[in-house]
Amino acid sequence: MRASFNVERDDALLYHMVLNTARMPIDACVKAICQLAHDPRFHDDATIGPALADKLLETKVSAALSDEIGIGDAPAGVTVSATNGTVTLMAVSSSGNLRAKAEKVASRVPGVCAIDNRIISVPPRGG
């Protein structure tokens, strides 16, 4: 970043908030972000609120999936996106139970109104 923009990536002044996940658990980071999202100062612009809520929901669902789903079920992970409370899950896995398990985990996350489950199962190689 120094060569392109003459700034240091580690300069905290470049960021609105810096969370050290080596010192804070992921759920504590999510909680801190959620608390800020509920702060009235962040509800000024009609477009910022929903976009921030979508990003927070994505983070909550991703964290829940990370806690519940092992690398063996989803080696490349599960991609999560959210729009107005509808969460889209995307992954390719040879685990036949990933689709149902991911949907169950995501449905337990507060704020999830609907799930568009695009996880596909493929047969394992050589089998």
C-alpha angles and dihedrals in degrees: 000000000000093000094048104034105013091239134113116241091221094056103120091204089072091065135065090216135005120202119189104214089188088066101029127052114243093246090054089052091049090048091052091050092046091051090053091048090058092050110110091228089071095053098072101103120054092220099046096058098056093040091051091046090052092050091048091050090050089052094048093049092045091051092049091049091049090054095048108032123066127218089249091064096045112016092177093039130236118288113221129196129170135200121179093334096315110119121204117204119198129181143125117227142162088217108101093203098053094089095055095038094051092048091050092050093046093048090060093058112102112245096032107126099170139000127222100197111200096163111133129198121216127188115262116259116271093016 
